[in-house]
Amino acid sequence: MKDQSQTIESIIKMAISGEEEAYTLYTNAAQLVKDKQSKEMLTELATEEQGHKAKLEGLLRQGISWKIAEGEFDKVADLKVGDHLEAKPLTEGADLQDVLIVGIQREKESNELYAGLGHLC
């Protein structure tokens, strides 16, 4: 069981690192863009990433002696909205649509990462 706990702990630490990267991305982009709506959206996304990080850090503090019950969470349908969107690097002239596309792509990547890591446990 100890090996599995170490694996789960390393997965959570990797997820924390991903949340930190996302926070940095959104914070830096918020300082870069001029559009007020884009700044607000990026700031909101950065704040959400801080919340995700705090939840993951809480899991580490509690110890890894828990299991996620099958069926505990509702399944959410993937509408594939972001599958055909191409994210561009955010620049000073980025508008809200550009920001949303980056956010959608980032969340899609995170979801794929967590889904893949979930199969390791």
CNS distance restraints for C-alpha pairs under 8 A (distance, minus, plus):
assign (resid   1 and name CA) (resid   5 and name CA) 6.22 0.50 0.50
assign (resid   2 and name CA) (resid   6 and name CA) 6.17 0.50 0.50
assign (resid   3 and name CA) (resid   7 and name CA) 6.22 0.50 0.50
assign (resid   4 and name CA) (resid   8 and name CA) 6.13 0.50 0.50
assign (resid   4 and name CA) (resid 121 and name CA) 7.16 0.50 0.50
assign (resid   5 and name CA) (resid   9 and name CA) 5.99 0.50 0.50
assign (resid   5 and name CA) (resid  64 and name CA) 5.97 0.50 0.50
assign (resid   5 and name CA) (resid  65 and name CA) 7.71 0.50 0.50
assign (resid   6 and name CA) (resid  10 and name CA) 6.11 0.50 0.50
assign (resid   7 and name CA) (resid  11 and name CA) 6.19 0.50 0.50
assign (resid   7 and name CA) (resid 121 and name CA) 7.66 0.50 0.50
assign (resid   8 and name CA) (resid  12 and name CA) 6.21 0.50 0.50
assign (resid   8 and name CA) (resid  64 and name CA) 7.37 0.50 0.50
assign (resid   8 and name CA) (resid 121 and name CA) 6.74 0.50 0.50
assign (resid   9 and name CA) (resid  13 and name CA) 6.18 0.50 0.50
assign (resid   9 and name CA) (resid  60 and name CA) 6.93 0.50 0.50
assign (resid   9 and name CA) (resid  64 and name CA) 7.08 0.50 0.50
assign (resid  10 and name CA) (resid  14 and name CA) 6.09 0.50 0.50
assign (resid  11 and name CA) (resid  15 and name CA) 6.18 0.50 0.50
assign (resid  11 and name CA) (resid 117 and name CA) 7.02 0.50 0.50
assign (resid  12 and name CA) (resid  16 and name CA) 6.17 0.50 0.50
assign (resid  12 and name CA) (resid  56 and name CA) 6.41 0.50 0.50
assign (resid  12 and name CA) (resid  60 and name CA) 7.54 0.50 0.50
assign (resid  13 and name CA) (resid  17 and name CA) 6.29 0.50 0.50
assign (resid  13 and name CA) (resid  56 and name CA) 7.98 0.50 0.50
assign (resid  14 and name CA) (resid  18 and name CA) 6.35 0.50 0.50
assign (resid  15 and name CA) (resid  19 and name CA) 6.30 0.50 0.50
assign (resid  15 and name CA) (resid  53 and name CA) 7.97 0.50 0.50
assign (resid  15 and name CA) (resid  56 and name CA) 7.62 0.50 0.50
assign (resid  15 and name CA) (resid 114 and name CA) 7.91 0.50 0.50
assign (resid  16 and name CA) (resid  20 and name CA) 6.25 0.50 0.50
assign (resid  16 and name CA) (resid  53 and name CA) 5.39 0.50 0.50
assign (resid  16 and name CA) (resid  56 and name CA) 6.43 0.50 0.50
assign (resid  16 and name CA) (resid  57 and name CA) 7.36 0.50 0.50
assign (resid  17 and name CA) (resid  21 and name CA) 6.24 0.50 0.50
assign (resid  18 and name CA) (resid  22 and name CA) 6.20 0.50 0.50
assign (resid  18 and name CA) (resid 110 and name CA) 7.92 0.50 0.50
assign (resid  19 and name CA) (resid  23 and name CA) 6.12 0.50 0.50
assign (resid  19 and name CA) (resid  49 and name CA) 5.48 0.50 0.50
assign (resid  19 and name CA) (resid  50 and name CA) 7.12 0.50 0.50
assign (resid  19 and name CA) (resid  52 and name CA) 6.79 0.50 0.50
assign (resid  19 and name CA) (resid  53 and name CA) 5.73 0.50 0.50
assign (resid  20 and name CA) (resid  24 and name CA) 6.21 0.50 0.50
assign (resid  20 and name CA) (resid  49 and name CA) 7.28 0.50 0.50
assign (resid  20 and name CA) (resid  50 and name CA) 7.55 0.50 0.50
assign (resid  20 and name CA) (resid  53 and name CA) 7.22 0.50 0.50
assign (resid  21 and name CA) (resid  25 and name CA) 6.13 0.50 0.50
assign (resid  22 and name CA) (resid  26 and name CA) 6.15 0.50 0.50
assign (resid  22 and name CA) (resid  46 and name CA) 7.10 0.50 0.50
assign (resid  22 and name CA) (resid  49 and name CA) 6.60 0.50 0.50
assign (resid  22 and name CA) (resid 106 and name CA) 7.80 0.50 0.50
assign (resid  23 and name CA) (resid  27 and name CA) 5.96 0.50 0.50
assign (resid  23 and name CA) (resid  45 and name CA) 7.61 0.50 0.50
assign (resid  23 and name CA) (resid  46 and name CA) 4.65 0.50 0.50
assign (resid  23 and name CA) (resid  47 and name CA) 7.47 0.50 0.50
assign (resid  23 and name CA) (resid  49 and name CA) 5.58 0.50 0.50
assign (resid  23 and name CA) (resid  50 and name CA) 6.77 0.50 0.50
assign (resid  24 and name CA) (resid  28 and name CA) 5.91 0.50 0.50
assign (resid  24 and name CA) (resid  46 and name CA) 7.56 0.50 0.50
assign (resid  25 and name CA) (resid  29 and name CA) 6.07 0.50 0.50
assign (resid  26 and name CA) (resid  30 and name CA) 6.01 0.50 0.50
assign (resid  26 and name CA) (resid  42 and name CA) 5.22 0.50 0.50
assign (resid  26 and name CA) (resid  43 and name CA) 6.74 0.50 0.50
assign (resid  26 and name CA) (resid  45 and name CA) 6.60 0.50 0.50
assign (resid  26 and name CA) (resid  46 and name CA) 5.33 0.50 0.50
assign (resid  27 and name CA) (resid  31 and name CA) 6.53 0.50 0.50
assign (resid  27 and name CA) (resid  42 and name CA) 6.76 0.50 0.50
assign (resid  27 and name CA) (resid  43 and name CA) 6.42 0.50 0.50
assign (resid  27 and name CA) (resid  46 and name CA) 6.04 0.50 0.50
assign (resid  28 and name CA) (resid  32 and name CA) 6.41 0.50 0.50
assign (resid  29 and name CA) (resid  33 and name CA) 6.22 0.50 0.50
assign (resid  29 and name CA) (resid  39 and name CA) 7.88 0.50 0.50
assign (resid  29 and name CA) (resid  42 and name CA) 7.01 0.50 0.50
assign (resid  29 and name CA) (resid  90 and name CA) 6.38 0.50 0.50
assign (resid  29 and name CA) (resid  91 and name CA) 7.53 0.50 0.50
assign (resid  30 and name CA) (resid  38 and name CA) 7.21 0.50 0.50
assign (resid  30 and name CA) (resid  39 and name CA) 4.72 0.50 0.50
assign (resid  30 and name CA) (resid  40 and name CA) 7.64 0.50 0.50
assign (resid  30 and name CA) (resid  42 and name CA) 5.41 0.50 0.50
assign (resid  30 and name CA) (resid  43 and name CA) 6.31 0.50 0.50
assign (resid  31 and name CA) (resid  39 and name CA) 7.38 0.50 0.50
assign (resid  32 and name CA) (resid  90 and name CA) 7.91 0.50 0.50
assign (resid  32 and name CA) (resid  91 and name CA) 6.46 0.50 0.50
assign (resid  32 and name CA) (resid  92 and name CA) 5.12 0.50 0.50
assign (resid  33 and name CA) (resid  38 and name CA) 6.91 0.50 0.50
assign (resid  33 and name CA) (resid  39 and name CA) 6.44 0.50 0.50
assign (resid  33 and name CA) (resid  90 and name CA) 7.56 0.50 0.50
assign (resid  33 and name CA) (resid  91 and name CA) 6.24 0.50 0.50
assign (resid  33 and name CA) (resid  92 and name CA) 4.21 0.50 0.50
assign (resid  33 and name CA) (resid  93 and name CA) 6.02 0.50 0.50
assign (resid  33 and name CA) (resid  94 and name CA) 5.86 0.50 0.50
assign (resid  33 and name CA) (resid  95 and name CA) 7.70 0.50 0.50
assign (resid  34 and name CA) (resid  38 and name CA) 7.64 0.50 0.50
assign (resid  34 and name CA) (resid  39 and name CA) 7.17 0.50 0.50
assign (resid  34 and name CA) (resid  92 and name CA) 5.96 0.50 0.50
assign (resid  34 and name CA) (resid  93 and name CA) 6.51 0.50 0.50
assign (resid  34 and name CA) (resid  94 and name CA) 7.54 0.50 0.50
assign (resid  35 and name CA) (resid  39 and name CA) 6.29 0.50 0.50
assign (resid  35 and name CA) (resid  93 and name CA) 7.48 0.50 0.50
assign (resid  35 and name CA) (resid  94 and name CA) 7.20 0.50 0.50
assign (resid  35 and name CA) (resid  95 and name CA) 6.02 0.50 0.50
assign (resid  35 and name CA) (resid  96 and name CA) 7.45 0.50 0.50
assign (resid  36 and name CA) (resid  40 and name CA) 6.24 0.50 0.50
assign (resid  37 and name CA) (resid  41 and name CA) 6.11 0.50 0.50
assign (resid  37 and name CA) (resid  95 and name CA) 7.84 0.50 0.50
assign (resid  37 and name CA) (resid  96 and name CA) 6.16 0.50 0.50
assign (resid  38 and name CA) (resid  42 and name CA) 6.06 0.50 0.50
assign (resid  38 and name CA) (resid  94 and name CA) 7.52 0.50 0.50
assign (resid  38 and name CA) (resid  95 and name CA) 5.90 0.50 0.50
assign (resid  38 and name CA) (resid  96 and name CA) 4.65 0.50 0.50
assign (resid  38 and name CA) (resid  99 and name CA) 6.26 0.50 0.50
assign (resid  39 and name CA) (resid  43 and name CA) 6.08 0.50 0.50
assign (resid  40 and name CA) (resid  44 and name CA) 6.14 0.50 0.50
assign (resid  41 and name CA) (resid  45 and name CA) 6.15 0.50 0.50
assign (resid  41 and name CA) (resid  96 and name CA) 7.67 0.50 0.50
assign (resid  41 and name CA) (resid  99 and name CA) 7.58 0.50 0.50
assign (resid  42 and name CA) (resid  46 and name CA) 6.11 0.50 0.50
assign (resid  42 and name CA) (resid  99 and name CA) 7.15 0.50 0.50
assign (resid  43 and name CA) (resid  47 and name CA) 6.24 0.50 0.50
assign (resid  44 and name CA) (resid  48 and name CA) 6.30 0.50 0.50
assign (resid  45 and name CA) (resid  49 and name CA) 6.34 0.50 0.50
assign (resid  45 and name CA) (resid 103 and name CA) 7.80 0.50 0.50
assign (resid  46 and name CA) (resid  50 and name CA) 6.47 0.50 0.50
assign (resid  47 and name CA) (resid  51 and name CA) 6.47 0.50 0.50
assign (resid  48 and name CA) (resid  52 and name CA) 6.30 0.50 0.50
assign (resid  49 and name CA) (resid  53 and name CA) 6.18 0.50 0.50
assign (resid  50 and name CA) (resid  54 and name CA) 6.19 0.50 0.50
assign (resid  51 and name CA) (resid  55 and name CA) 6.33 0.50 0.50
assign (resid  52 and name CA) (resid  56 and name CA) 6.34 0.50 0.50
assign (resid  53 and name CA) (resid  57 and name CA) 6.11 0.50 0.50
assign (resid  54 and name CA) (resid  58 and name CA) 6.10 0.50 0.50
assign (resid  55 and name CA) (resid  59 and name CA) 6.48 0.50 0.50
assign (resid  56 and name CA) (resid  60 and name CA) 6.64 0.50 0.50
assign (resid  57 and name CA) (resid  61 and name CA) 6.34 0.50 0.50
assign (resid  58 and name CA) (resid  62 and name CA) 6.18 0.50 0.50
assign (resid  59 and name CA) (resid  63 and name CA) 6.42 0.50 0.50
assign (resid  59 and name CA) (resid  64 and name CA) 7.05 0.50 0.50
assign (resid  60 and name CA) (resid  64 and name CA) 6.67 0.50 0.50
assign (resid  68 and name CA) (resid  72 and name CA) 7.19 0.50 0.50
assign (resid  81 and name CA) (resid  85 and name CA) 7.83 0.50 0.50
assign (resid  82 and name CA) (resid 101 and name CA) 7.30 0.50 0.50
assign (resid  82 and name CA) (resid 104 and name CA) 6.05 0.50 0.50
assign (resid  82 and name CA) (resid 105 and name CA) 6.41 0.50 0.50
assign (resid  82 and name CA) (resid 108 and name CA) 7.68 0.50 0.50
assign (resid  85 and name CA) (resid 101 and name CA) 6.66 0.50 0.50
assign (resid  85 and name CA) (resid 105 and name CA) 7.92 0.50 0.50
assign (resid  86 and name CA) (resid 101 and name CA) 7.23 0.50 0.50
assign (resid  87 and name CA) (resid  98 and name CA) 7.16 0.50 0.50
assign (resid  87 and name CA) (resid 101 and name CA) 5.61 0.50 0.50
assign (resid  87 and name CA) (resid 102 and name CA) 5.15 0.50 0.50
assign (resid  87 and name CA) (resid 105 and name CA) 6.85 0.50 0.50
assign (resid  88 and name CA) (resid  98 and name CA) 7.23 0.50 0.50
assign (resid  88 and name CA) (resid 102 and name CA) 7.19 0.50 0.50
assign (resid  89 and name CA) (resid 102 and name CA) 7.97 0.50 0.50
assign (resid  90 and name CA) (resid  94 and name CA) 5.73 0.50 0.50
assign (resid  90 and name CA) (resid  98 and name CA) 7.09 0.50 0.50
assign (resid  90 and name CA) (resid  99 and name CA) 7.14 0.50 0.50
assign (resid  90 and name CA) (resid 102 and name CA) 7.96 0.50 0.50
assign (resid  94 and name CA) (resid  98 and name CA) 5.74 0.50 0.50
assign (resid  94 and name CA) (resid  99 and name CA) 6.91 0.50 0.50
assign (resid  95 and name CA) (resid  99 and name CA) 6.45 0.50 0.50
assign (resid  96 and name CA) (resid 100 and name CA) 6.12 0.50 0.50
assign (resid  97 and name CA) (resid 101 and name CA) 6.17 0.50 0.50
assign (resid  98 and name CA) (resid 102 and name CA) 6.38 0.50 0.50
assign (resid  99 and name CA) (resid 103 and name CA) 6.16 0.50 0.50
assign (resid 100 and name CA) (resid 104 and name CA) 5.99 0.50 0.50
assign (resid 101 and name CA) (resid 105 and name CA) 6.15 0.50 0.50
assign (resid 102 and name CA) (resid 106 and name CA) 6.05 0.50 0.50
assign (resid 103 and name CA) (resid 107 and name CA) 6.11 0.50 0.50
assign (resid 104 and name CA) (resid 108 and name CA) 6.08 0.50 0.50
assign (resid 105 and name CA) (resid 109 and name CA) 6.22 0.50 0.50
assign (resid 106 and name CA) (resid 110 and name CA) 6.25 0.50 0.50
assign (resid 107 and name CA) (resid 111 and name CA) 6.04 0.50 0.50
assign (resid 108 and name CA) (resid 112 and name CA) 6.24 0.50 0.50
assign (resid 109 and name CA) (resid 113 and name CA) 6.17 0.50 0.50
assign (resid 110 and name CA) (resid 114 and name CA) 6.15 0.50 0.50
assign (resid 111 and name CA) (resid 115 and name CA) 6.02 0.50 0.50
assign (resid 112 and name CA) (resid 116 and name CA) 6.09 0.50 0.50
assign (resid 113 and name CA) (resid 117 and name CA) 6.10 0.50 0.50
assign (resid 114 and name CA) (resid 118 and name CA) 5.92 0.50 0.50
assign (resid 115 and name CA) (resid 119 and name CA) 6.80 0.50 0.50
assign (resid 116 and name CA) (resid 120 and name CA) 7.19 0.50 0.50
assign (resid 117 and name CA) (resid 121 and name CA) 7.15 0.50 0.50
